[in-house]
């Protein structure tokens, strides 16, 4: 029997390049935003991390982060629709409300 030779990293890279790999994580699956969330992130389906990034972009652009407590988000009308009518939510609560608007 011939001695086994370890596979070279180049061989693995070349093999991976030839196959079309789709994201296997459900985390990266495009989700359809609700009408309320679409007013902020757009109406096209997008993965959850991208939706969170766009929400943070909106929050920072409109200066909706509490300057004294950076973990607190002060919602404007569009965000209140997403956050169940609340004026303030913590950044940790935000994901709970976001999950309700991505299907």
VMD Tcl script that builds the backbone (N, CA, C; Angstrom):
set m [mol new atoms 309]
animate dup $m
set s [atomselect $m all]
$s set {name element resname resid chain x y z} {
  {N N UNK 1 A 0.841 -1.173 0.000}
  {CA C UNK 1 A 0.000 0.000 0.000}
  {C C UNK 1 A 0.885 1.235 0.000}
  {N N UNK 2 A 0.604 2.232 -0.869}
  {CA C UNK 2 A 1.441 3.436 -0.878}
  {C C UNK 2 A 1.174 4.267 0.368}
  {N N UNK 3 A 2.203 4.955 0.830}
  {CA C UNK 3 A 1.996 5.799 2.014}
  {C C UNK 3 A 1.025 6.929 1.679}
  {N N UNK 4 A 0.184 7.259 2.641}
  {CA C UNK 4 A -0.785 8.333 2.404}
  {C C UNK 4 A -0.071 9.669 2.467}
  {N N UNK 5 A -0.417 10.522 1.553}
  {CA C UNK 5 A 0.186 11.851 1.527}
  {C C UNK 5 A -0.859 12.860 1.954}
  {N N UNK 6 A -0.477 13.795 2.799}
  {CA C UNK 6 A -1.463 14.802 3.212}
  {C C UNK 6 A -1.869 15.671 2.027}
  {N N UNK 7 A -3.116 16.061 2.060}
  {CA C UNK 7 A -3.648 16.914 0.991}
  {C C UNK 7 A -3.069 18.308 1.137}
  {N N UNK 8 A -2.629 18.874 0.026}
  {CA C UNK 8 A -2.036 20.210 0.042}
  {C C UNK 8 A -3.149 21.263 0.086}
  {N N UNK 9 A -2.915 22.398 0.739}
  {CA C UNK 9 A -3.935 23.454 0.779}
  {C C UNK 9 A -4.331 23.932 -0.611}
  {N N UNK 10 A -3.369 23.931 -1.580}
  {CA C UNK 10 A -3.706 24.368 -2.934}
  {C C UNK 10 A -4.737 23.446 -3.564}
  {N N UNK 11 A -4.597 22.124 -3.281}
  {CA C UNK 11 A -5.529 21.158 -3.849}
  {C C UNK 11 A -6.950 21.408 -3.344}
  {N N UNK 12 A -7.057 21.709 -2.040}
  {CA C UNK 12 A -8.382 21.982 -1.471}
  {C C UNK 12 A -8.962 23.268 -2.046}
  {N N UNK 13 A -8.133 24.284 -2.205}
  {CA C UNK 13 A -8.605 25.566 -2.745}
  {C C UNK 13 A -9.075 25.388 -4.184}
  {N N UNK 14 A -8.334 24.632 -4.987}
  {CA C UNK 14 A -8.716 24.406 -6.376}
  {C C UNK 14 A -10.008 23.612 -6.468}
  {N N UNK 15 A -10.183 22.649 -5.581}
  {CA C UNK 15 A -11.409 21.859 -5.585}
  {C C UNK 15 A -12.607 22.722 -5.206}
  {N N UNK 16 A -12.418 23.632 -4.263}
  {CA C UNK 16 A -13.514 24.494 -3.821}
  {C C UNK 16 A -13.892 25.502 -4.899}
  {N N UNK 17 A -12.919 25.958 -5.679}
  {CA C UNK 17 A -13.209 26.946 -6.715}
  {C C UNK 17 A -14.097 26.374 -7.811}
  {N N UNK 18 A -13.959 25.082 -8.082}
  {CA C UNK 18 A -14.710 24.460 -9.164}
  {C C UNK 18 A -16.170 24.242 -8.831}
  {N N UNK 19 A -16.533 24.235 -7.576}
  {CA C UNK 19 A -17.917 23.991 -7.196}
  {C C UNK 19 A -18.583 25.287 -6.782}
  {N N UNK 20 A -19.818 25.422 -7.176}
  {CA C UNK 20 A -20.588 26.603 -6.782}
  {C C UNK 20 A -21.208 26.323 -5.425}
  {N N UNK 21 A -20.707 26.970 -4.389}
  {CA C UNK 21 A -21.216 26.736 -3.047}
  {C C UNK 21 A -22.205 27.829 -2.679}
  {N N UNK 22 A -23.350 27.418 -2.208}
  {CA C UNK 22 A -24.359 28.360 -1.730}
  {C C UNK 22 A -24.192 28.508 -0.228}
  {N N UNK 23 A -24.585 29.630 0.336}
  {CA C UNK 23 A -24.506 29.760 1.782}
  {C C UNK 23 A -25.393 28.704 2.433}
  {N N UNK 24 A -24.829 27.946 3.341}
  {CA C UNK 24 A -25.594 26.885 3.970}
  {C C UNK 24 A -26.271 27.350 5.250}
  {N N UNK 25 A -25.883 28.488 5.751}
  {CA C UNK 25 A -26.424 28.979 7.005}
  {C C UNK 25 A -27.801 29.608 6.802}
  {N N UNK 26 A -28.726 29.239 7.652}
  {CA C UNK 26 A -30.051 29.864 7.610}
  {C C UNK 26 A -29.952 31.336 7.998}
  {N N UNK 27 A -28.870 31.667 8.677}
  {CA C UNK 27 A -28.620 33.047 9.095}
  {C C UNK 27 A -28.445 33.955 7.883}
  {N N UNK 28 A -27.947 33.411 6.773}
  {CA C UNK 28 A -27.689 34.211 5.573}
  {C C UNK 28 A -28.808 34.121 4.546}
  {N N UNK 29 A -29.892 33.450 4.891}
  {CA C UNK 29 A -31.022 33.310 3.979}
  {C C UNK 29 A -31.734 34.659 3.832}
  {N N UNK 30 A -31.990 35.085 2.591}
  {CA C UNK 30 A -32.719 36.354 2.409}
  {C C UNK 30 A -34.140 36.260 2.960}
  {N N UNK 31 A -34.536 37.255 3.730}
  {CA C UNK 31 A -35.868 37.309 4.337}
  {C C UNK 31 A -36.595 38.550 3.836}
  {N N UNK 32 A -37.896 38.446 3.719}
  {CA C UNK 32 A -38.725 39.555 3.234}
  {C C UNK 32 A -39.086 40.478 4.396}
  {N N UNK 33 A -38.705 41.760 4.333}
  {CA C UNK 33 A -39.074 42.692 5.402}
  {C C UNK 33 A -40.554 43.085 5.316}
  {N N UNK 34 A -41.139 43.375 6.477}
  {CA C UNK 34 A -42.521 43.856 6.517}
  {C C UNK 34 A -42.571 45.257 5.920}
  {N N UNK 35 A -43.781 45.783 5.737}
  {CA C UNK 35 A -43.929 47.136 5.183}
  {C C UNK 35 A -43.281 48.179 6.081}
  {N N UNK 36 A -43.437 48.015 7.398}
  {CA C UNK 36 A -42.858 48.972 8.342}
  {C C UNK 36 A -41.334 48.975 8.254}
  {N N UNK 37 A -40.733 47.785 8.197}
  {CA C UNK 37 A -39.282 47.673 8.117}
  {C C UNK 37 A -38.774 48.074 6.730}
  {N N UNK 38 A -39.558 47.795 5.697}
  {CA C UNK 38 A -39.173 48.147 4.325}
  {C C UNK 38 A -39.021 49.659 4.167}
  {N N UNK 39 A -39.719 50.449 4.971}
  {CA C UNK 39 A -39.589 51.911 4.913}
  {C C UNK 39 A -38.177 52.338 5.322}
  {N N UNK 40 A -37.458 51.475 6.039}
  {CA C UNK 40 A -36.107 51.796 6.509}
  {C C UNK 40 A -35.040 51.099 5.675}
  {N N UNK 41 A -35.225 49.792 5.414}
  {CA C UNK 41 A -34.169 48.992 4.771}
  {C C UNK 41 A -34.430 48.699 3.300}
  {N N UNK 42 A -35.599 49.038 2.791}
  {CA C UNK 42 A -35.940 48.720 1.404}
  {C C UNK 42 A -36.813 47.478 1.339}
  {N N UNK 43 A -37.481 47.282 0.212}
  {CA C UNK 43 A -38.459 46.197 0.110}
  {C C UNK 43 A -37.889 44.892 -0.426}
  {N N UNK 44 A -36.640 44.873 -0.864}
  {CA C UNK 44 A -36.037 43.650 -1.405}
  {C C UNK 44 A -35.667 42.691 -0.276}
  {N N UNK 45 A -35.808 41.379 -0.502}
  {CA C UNK 45 A -35.390 40.402 0.522}
  {C C UNK 45 A -33.889 40.543 0.811}
  {N N UNK 46 A -33.513 40.435 2.099}
  {CA C UNK 46 A -32.126 40.557 2.481}
  {C C UNK 46 A -31.835 39.705 3.707}
  {N N UNK 47 A -30.591 39.267 3.883}
  {CA C UNK 47 A -30.238 38.474 5.062}
  {C C UNK 47 A -30.344 39.307 6.337}
  {N N UNK 48 A -30.569 38.645 7.449}
  {CA C UNK 48 A -30.722 39.320 8.736}
  {C C UNK 48 A -29.531 40.228 9.075}
  {N N UNK 49 A -28.266 39.783 8.903}
  {CA C UNK 49 A -27.155 40.690 9.247}
  {C C UNK 49 A -27.151 41.968 8.416}
  {N N UNK 50 A -27.557 41.863 7.166}
  {CA C UNK 50 A -27.614 43.048 6.315}
  {C C UNK 50 A -28.734 43.988 6.776}
  {N N UNK 51 A -29.861 43.429 7.202}
  {CA C UNK 51 A -30.973 44.241 7.712}
  {C C UNK 51 A -30.542 44.991 8.971}
  {N N UNK 52 A -29.833 44.303 9.869}
  {CA C UNK 52 A -29.350 44.943 11.095}
  {C C UNK 52 A -28.376 46.069 10.749}
  {N N UNK 53 A -27.496 45.822 9.784}
  {CA C UNK 53 A -26.541 46.861 9.366}
  {C C UNK 53 A -27.255 48.084 8.819}
  {N N UNK 54 A -28.294 47.863 8.017}
  {CA C UNK 54 A -29.035 48.997 7.450}
  {C C UNK 54 A -29.800 49.759 8.520}
  {N N UNK 55 A -30.314 49.065 9.517}
  {CA C UNK 55 A -31.009 49.746 10.614}
  {C C UNK 55 A -30.014 50.611 11.391}
  {N N UNK 56 A -28.820 50.062 11.669}
  {CA C UNK 56 A -27.809 50.856 12.383}
  {C C UNK 56 A -27.361 52.044 11.550}
  {N N UNK 57 A -27.266 51.858 10.258}
  {CA C UNK 57 A -26.919 52.963 9.371}
  {C C UNK 57 A -27.976 54.066 9.476}
  {N N UNK 58 A -29.262 53.676 9.491}
  {CA C UNK 58 A -30.375 54.625 9.627}
  {C C UNK 58 A -30.303 55.336 10.986}
  {N N UNK 59 A -30.039 54.559 12.050}
  {CA C UNK 59 A -29.980 55.128 13.404}
  {C C UNK 59 A -28.858 56.164 13.492}
  {N N UNK 60 A -27.698 55.828 12.952}
  {CA C UNK 60 A -26.562 56.752 13.038}
  {C C UNK 60 A -26.747 57.963 12.133}
  {N N UNK 61 A -27.333 57.771 10.947}
  {CA C UNK 61 A -27.569 58.889 10.034}
  {C C UNK 61 A -28.529 59.904 10.645}
  {N N UNK 62 A -29.566 59.422 11.332}
  {CA C UNK 62 A -30.577 60.303 11.914}
  {C C UNK 62 A -30.295 60.642 13.381}
  {N N UNK 63 A -29.117 60.235 13.885}
  {CA C UNK 63 A -28.679 60.531 15.260}
  {C C UNK 63 A -29.741 60.130 16.285}
  {N N UNK 64 A -30.135 58.856 16.227}
  {CA C UNK 64 A -31.183 58.358 17.122}
  {C C UNK 64 A -30.633 57.572 18.312}
  {N N UNK 65 A -29.313 57.573 18.469}
  {CA C UNK 65 A -28.713 56.907 19.615}
  {C C UNK 65 A -28.626 57.897 20.763}
  {N N UNK 66 A -29.009 57.479 21.967}
  {CA C UNK 66 A -28.959 58.349 23.136}
  {C C UNK 66 A -27.493 58.692 23.432}
  {N N UNK 67 A -27.124 59.975 23.436}
  {CA C UNK 67 A -25.718 60.338 23.671}
  {C C UNK 67 A -25.215 59.967 25.069}
  {N N UNK 68 A -26.090 59.940 26.072}
  {CA C UNK 68 A -25.682 59.584 27.422}
  {C C UNK 68 A -25.576 58.069 27.610}
  {N N UNK 69 A -26.408 57.311 26.899}
  {CA C UNK 69 A -26.417 55.853 27.005}
  {C C UNK 69 A -26.457 55.285 25.586}
  {N N UNK 70 A -25.296 54.964 25.043}
  {CA C UNK 70 A -25.181 54.546 23.645}
  {C C UNK 70 A -25.944 53.242 23.353}
  {N N UNK 71 A -26.315 52.494 24.394}
  {CA C UNK 71 A -27.068 51.254 24.181}
  {C C UNK 71 A -28.547 51.505 23.953}
  {N N UNK 72 A -28.980 52.730 24.109}
  {CA C UNK 72 A -30.389 53.077 23.980}
  {C C UNK 72 A -30.658 53.766 22.644}
  {N N UNK 73 A -31.722 53.347 21.979}
  {CA C UNK 73 A -32.119 53.921 20.703}
  {C C UNK 73 A -33.406 54.697 20.911}
  {N N UNK 74 A -33.403 55.962 20.513}
  {CA C UNK 74 A -34.589 56.806 20.604}
  {C C UNK 74 A -35.279 56.743 19.245}
  {N N UNK 75 A -36.441 56.123 19.205}
  {CA C UNK 75 A -37.114 55.841 17.937}
  {C C UNK 75 A -37.841 57.053 17.382}
  {N N UNK 76 A -37.711 57.244 16.061}
  {CA C UNK 76 A -38.534 58.232 15.371}
  {C C UNK 76 A -39.798 57.502 14.894}
  {N N UNK 77 A -40.615 58.140 14.064}
  {CA C UNK 77 A -41.897 57.528 13.641}
  {C C UNK 77 A -41.698 56.202 12.917}
  {N N UNK 78 A -40.715 56.148 12.006}
  {CA C UNK 78 A -40.486 54.911 11.248}
  {C C UNK 78 A -40.043 53.771 12.164}
  {N N UNK 79 A -39.130 54.069 13.103}
  {CA C UNK 79 A -38.656 53.030 14.010}
  {C C UNK 79 A -39.716 52.635 15.032}
  {N N UNK 80 A -40.580 53.577 15.430}
  {CA C UNK 80 A -41.649 53.232 16.361}
  {C C UNK 80 A -42.573 52.181 15.760}
  {N N UNK 81 A -42.792 52.254 14.452}
  {CA C UNK 81 A -43.634 51.256 13.784}
  {C C UNK 81 A -42.992 49.872 13.870}
  {N N UNK 82 A -41.675 49.817 13.808}
  {CA C UNK 82 A -40.952 48.546 13.902}
  {C C UNK 82 A -40.865 48.089 15.360}
  {N N UNK 83 A -40.670 49.019 16.285}
  {CA C UNK 83 A -40.465 48.704 17.698}
  {C C UNK 83 A -41.754 48.620 18.501}
  {N N UNK 84 A -42.868 48.406 17.861}
  {CA C UNK 84 A -44.137 48.221 18.566}
  {C C UNK 84 A -44.634 49.471 19.252}
  {N N UNK 85 A -44.328 50.649 18.715}
  {CA C UNK 85 A -44.827 51.900 19.279}
  {C C UNK 85 A -43.993 52.457 20.411}
  {N N UNK 86 A -42.908 51.790 20.789}
  {CA C UNK 86 A -42.065 52.275 21.891}
  {C C UNK 86 A -41.208 53.446 21.436}
  {N N UNK 87 A -40.992 54.406 22.353}
  {CA C UNK 87 A -40.147 55.567 22.066}
  {C C UNK 87 A -38.663 55.242 22.210}
  {N N UNK 88 A -38.333 54.357 23.153}
  {CA C UNK 88 A -36.949 53.984 23.411}
  {C C UNK 88 A -36.850 52.476 23.539}
  {N N UNK 89 A -35.794 51.907 22.952}
  {CA C UNK 89 A -35.493 50.479 23.121}
  {C C UNK 89 A -33.983 50.339 23.269}
  {N N UNK 90 A -33.566 49.267 23.941}
  {CA C UNK 90 A -32.128 49.009 24.021}
  {C C UNK 90 A -31.702 48.295 22.746}
  {N N UNK 91 A -30.415 48.328 22.462}
  {CA C UNK 91 A -29.924 47.683 21.246}
  {C C UNK 91 A -30.156 46.171 21.306}
  {N N UNK 92 A -30.302 45.624 22.501}
  {CA C UNK 92 A -30.548 44.191 22.645}
  {C C UNK 92 A -32.013 43.855 22.348}
  {N N UNK 93 A -32.924 44.754 22.724}
  {CA C UNK 93 A -34.345 44.570 22.413}
  {C C UNK 93 A -34.615 44.704 20.920}
  {N N UNK 94 A -33.790 45.483 20.240}
  {CA C UNK 94 A -33.998 45.763 18.825}
  {C C UNK 94 A -34.105 44.469 18.017}
  {N N UNK 95 A -33.260 43.484 18.292}
  {CA C UNK 95 A -33.290 42.237 17.536}
  {C C UNK 95 A -34.585 41.460 17.753}
  {N N UNK 96 A -35.168 41.584 18.938}
  {CA C UNK 96 A -36.448 40.926 19.210}
  {C C UNK 96 A -37.534 41.498 18.291}
  {N N UNK 97 A -37.566 42.814 18.167}
  {CA C UNK 97 A -38.563 43.458 17.306}
  {C C UNK 97 A -38.262 43.225 15.830}
  {N N UNK 98 A -36.991 43.186 15.491}
  {CA C UNK 98 A -36.602 42.962 14.106}
  {C C UNK 98 A -37.050 41.586 13.631}
  {N N UNK 99 A -36.958 40.591 14.479}
  {CA C UNK 99 A -37.362 39.224 14.124}
  {C C UNK 99 A -38.835 39.157 13.745}
  {N N UNK 100 A -39.658 40.005 14.344}
  {CA C UNK 100 A -41.086 40.017 14.050}
  {C C UNK 100 A -41.390 40.613 12.685}
  {N N UNK 101 A -40.425 41.352 12.112}
  {CA C UNK 101 A -40.649 42.035 10.833}
  {C C UNK 101 A -39.895 41.418 9.661}
  {N N UNK 102 A -39.185 40.301 9.913}
  {CA C UNK 102 A -38.499 39.588 8.838}
  {C C UNK 102 A -39.094 38.186 8.711}
  {N N UNK 103 A -39.665 37.873 7.574}
  {CA C UNK 103 A -40.263 36.541 7.357}
  {C C UNK 103 A -39.686 35.895 6.128}
}
mol reanalyze $m
mol bondsrecalc $m
mol representation Tube
mol addrep $m
